[in-house]
Amino acid sequence: MKFFRHGALLAPCLLTLLSCGIEDYAFLSPIPAGNIRVEEINSKATIILPNVANYYFNRFTIYYRIYISNVNVPSINDGNLGSISATLQQDYNAFLPYVNSDSNNASVPISNLFVNRKYQTLALEGADIEQDILSDNAVGKTIILDFIETPDRLPPALVIDNTRYVLHRNWGMGDQRPADRYFFNSTALNMTVPTETINVDVANITGTNTSGPRYTYVALYIVLVGTDSNFSPIYSAPTFVGILHLPDQL
C-alpha cells in the first residue's frame, strides 16, 4: 500500500518544488562498506542496515550468483577470485566501477547490470524478503547471512531480530527454476544440463579440468531500492557484501 501513500503525498510536494524552481532529483546513497563484516572463514556476513531518511526509499534488495569451482579457497580476497572461477572474476570486475559509487549511474540501471550477468535476488522460505523482512521497517537493524556448516546441516539463513529465515534461491523467470532451492553444495546444484532451466543462477566450471571435487561459492551485493516521482524504480549503487562458502549437503 506504500505505493499509493507515496502517490497521494507526492503531488503537493512536487508542486512546492516546482513553484520554488528546485529540481526534483531522486537519489539513494549506498550502504557504506564499513557496515559489512565477513567472518567465520567466509561463512557469515553481518550487515548493519543504515537509518535511511529518504522519501523515495522502499526496501533493501540482495543480489547473488553461485559459482562452482574445483578449487578450495578458504580465505577469499579480490586477489584470488580468478583461481576460484574465471566467471567470478569477470563479474566482479564488471560491477567494480559501480560499487559504492557517489552517483546513481543512471546510464546503466543497476537492476539491468545484475540481470545481464545472471544474478538473482535472494528469497526466503515462508516470508517475503522485500515486502516484509527487508522493507523500510528494517532500517537501522542488523542482518546476518549465515552460511556456517553445522553438524546437522542447517540450511543457510538470514537472521534479523533474533529470527532465522531459511534462504531460498530465486525461481528466476518462467520455467527457470533450481532443482534444489537451498544454498547447499549439492548434487542438484552441480547439474549442468539443462543449465538454462535448472540452475540459471549458477556459473559452472569451464575449461577442460572439470573432474574432481566440487566447491561452491556465492557472491552477494546489496542495494537500496525506491520509487521516483514518476513511479519508476530507482536504485542506489551496489555495495559488495562478500563471497561466502556454501556448506555441503548431507
C-alpha positions in Angstrom: 0.0 0.0 0.0 3.0 2.2 0.3 2.8 2.9 -3.5 -0.5 4.7 -3.1 0.6 6.5 0.0 3.6 7.9 -1.9 1.3 8.9 -4.8 -1.1 10.7 -2.5 1.6 12.7 -0.8 3.8 13.3 -3.8 1.6 15.8 -5.7 1.7 18.7 -3.2 5.4 18.1 -2.7 6.1 18.3 -6.4 4.1 21.5 -6.7 6.0 23.0 -3.9 9.3 22.1 -5.5 8.4 23.3 -9.0 7.0 26.6 -7.7 10.3 27.3 -6.0 12.3 26.4 -9.1 14.0 23.5 -7.3 14.7 20.4 -9.5 13.4 17.2 -8.0 16.2 14.7 -8.0 15.8 11.2 -6.6 19.0 9.7 -5.2 19.7 6.8 -2.8 23.0 6.6 -1.1 24.6 3.2 -1.0 25.3 1.2 2.2 28.8 2.1 3.5 31.3 -0.7 3.0 32.2 -0.3 6.7 28.7 -1.5 7.7 29.5 -5.0 6.4 31.7 -7.6 8.1 32.5 -11.1 6.8 33.8 -13.7 9.3 33.9 -17.4 10.1 36.3 -18.0 7.3 33.9 -16.5 4.7 30.9 -18.3 6.0 29.0 -15.5 7.7 28.3 -11.8 6.7 26.9 -9.2 9.1 25.3 -6.1 7.6 24.2 -3.1 9.6 21.4 -1.5 7.6 21.6 2.3 7.7 18.9 4.6 9.1 17.6 5.8 5.7 15.9 9.1 5.9 14.9 9.4 2.3 11.3 9.9 1.0 11.9 7.7 -2.1 13.3 4.7 -0.3 11.2 1.5 -0.2 13.4 -1.5 0.6 16.7 -3.3 0.5 17.5 -6.0 -2.1 20.3 -8.5 -2.1 21.6 -9.9 -5.4 23.5 -13.2 -5.6 25.1 -15.7 -8.0 26.6 -19.1 -7.3 29.9 -20.2 -8.7 31.1 -23.8 -8.8 34.9 -24.5 -8.6 37.3 -27.4 -8.3 39.5 -25.3 -6.1 39.0 -24.9 -2.3 40.0 -21.3 -1.3 39.4 -20.9 2.5 40.4 -17.3 2.7 38.9 -15.3 -0.2 40.1 -11.9 -1.3 40.0 -9.9 -4.5 43.4 -11.2 -5.5 42.4 -14.9 -5.7 38.9 -14.7 -7.3 40.2 -15.9 -10.7 41.6 -19.1 -9.1 38.0 -19.9 -7.9 36.3 -19.1 -11.2 37.1 -17.0 -14.3 33.5 -16.1 -14.5 33.5 -14.8 -10.9 36.5 -12.6 -11.7 34.8 -11.3 -14.8 31.5 -10.5 -12.9 33.4 -8.9 -10.0 35.4 -6.7 -12.5 32.1 -5.7 -14.3 30.5 -4.5 -11.0 33.6 -2.8 -9.6 33.1 0.6 -11.3 29.6 0.9 -9.8 30.2 -0.4 -6.2 29.7 2.3 -3.6 29.6 5.0 -6.3 28.6 8.5 -5.4 26.2 8.7 -8.4 23.1 6.6 -9.3 24.8 5.6 -12.6 21.6 6.5 -14.5 23.1 5.4 -17.8 23.3 1.8 -16.6 20.3 0.8 -14.4 21.6 -1.2 -11.5 18.9 -3.9 -11.8 19.8 -4.5 -15.5 23.5 -4.6 -14.6 22.9 -7.6 -12.3 20.3 -9.3 -14.5 22.6 -9.2 -17.5 25.2 -11.1 -15.6 22.6 -13.7 -14.5 22.3 -12.5 -10.9 19.1 -13.2 -9.0 17.6 -11.7 -5.9 17.6 -13.6 -2.6 14.3 -15.2 -1.5 13.1 -16.7 1.8 11.2 -19.7 2.9 7.8 -18.7 4.2 8.3 -15.0 4.1 8.5 -12.2 1.5 12.1 -10.9 1.9 11.5 -7.5 0.2 7.9 -6.6 1.2 8.2 -7.8 4.8 11.7 -8.6 6.0 13.9 -6.0 4.2 11.2 -3.3 3.7 11.7 0.2 5.1 10.8 -1.2 8.5 14.3 -2.8 8.6 16.3 0.5 8.6 18.8 0.6 11.5 18.6 -3.1 12.1 21.4 -5.7 11.7 21.0 -8.7 9.5 23.2 -11.8 9.3 23.7 -14.1 6.3 24.6 -17.4 8.0 26.2 -20.0 5.7 28.1 -21.8 8.5 28.2 -25.5 8.1 26.7 -27.3 11.1 26.8 -30.9 12.1 23.1 -31.3 11.4 23.4 -29.3 8.2 21.0 -26.4 8.9 20.3 -24.6 5.6 21.9 -21.1 5.2 19.6 -18.4 6.6 19.0 -14.7 7.0 18.8 -13.7 10.7 17.1 -10.5 11.8 15.6 -9.6 15.2 16.8 -12.9 16.5 14.6 -14.7 14.0 16.1 -17.2 11.5 14.6 -17.3 7.9 15.9 -20.0 5.6 17.3 -18.6 2.4 15.9 -19.7 -0.9 17.4 -19.5 -4.4 15.1 -17.5 -6.6 12.8 -19.1 -9.2 14.0 -16.8 -12.0 11.8 -16.3 -14.9 9.1 -18.7 -16.3 10.4 -22.2 -16.1 13.8 -21.3 -14.9 13.8 -23.0 -11.5 16.5 -24.6 -9.4 16.1 -28.3 -8.7 17.1 -27.6 -5.1 16.2 -24.2 -3.6 18.5 -24.3 -0.6 22.0 -22.9 -0.6 23.9 -26.2 -0.3 26.7 -27.6 -2.3 24.5 -30.4 -3.5 24.3 -32.9 -6.4 21.3 -30.9 -7.8 23.3 -27.7 -7.7 26.1 -29.3 -9.8 23.8 -30.4 -12.6 24.9 -29.0 -15.9 22.1 -29.9 -18.2 19.9 -28.0 -18.9 21.5 -25.1 -17.0 19.2 -22.6 -18.7 16.2 -24.0 -16.8 17.5 -25.8 -13.8 20.4 -23.7 -12.5 20.1 -20.3 -14.1 21.7 -18.7 -11.1 24.9 -21.0 -11.2 28.1 -20.4 -13.1 29.5 -23.9 -13.6 33.1 -25.0 -14.2 34.5 -24.1 -17.6 37.5 -25.4 -19.4 39.0 -28.9 -19.6 39.7 -29.6 -15.9 36.1 -30.4 -14.8 36.8 -33.6 -12.8 37.3 -34.0 -9.1 35.6 -32.5 -6.1 33.2 -29.5 -6.3 33.4 -26.4 -4.1 30.7 -23.7 -4.3 30.7 -20.0 -3.5 28.1 -17.3 -3.6 28.8 -13.7 -4.3 26.4 -11.1 -2.8 25.6 -7.5 -3.3 23.1 -5.3 -1.5 21.3 -2.2 -2.9 18.6 0.3 -1.7 15.5 0.4 -3.9 13.0 3.2 -4.2 10.4 4.9 -6.4 10.9 8.3 -8.0 8.3 11.0 -8.7 7.3 9.2 -12.0 6.7 6.0 -10.1 9.8 4.4 -11.7 12.2 2.2 -9.6 15.5 3.8 -8.6 18.5 2.1 -7.1 21.5 3.0 -5.0 24.9 2.0 -6.2 25.5 -1.6 -5.1 27.6 -2.5 -2.0 29.7 -5.6 -2.2 28.8 -7.9 0.7 31.3 -10.6 0.0 31.8 -14.2 -1.2 30.8 -17.0 1.1 31.3 -20.7 1.0 28.2 -22.9 0.6 28.0 -25.7 3.1 28.0 -29.3 1.9 24.7 -31.1 2.0 24.4 -34.4 3.9 
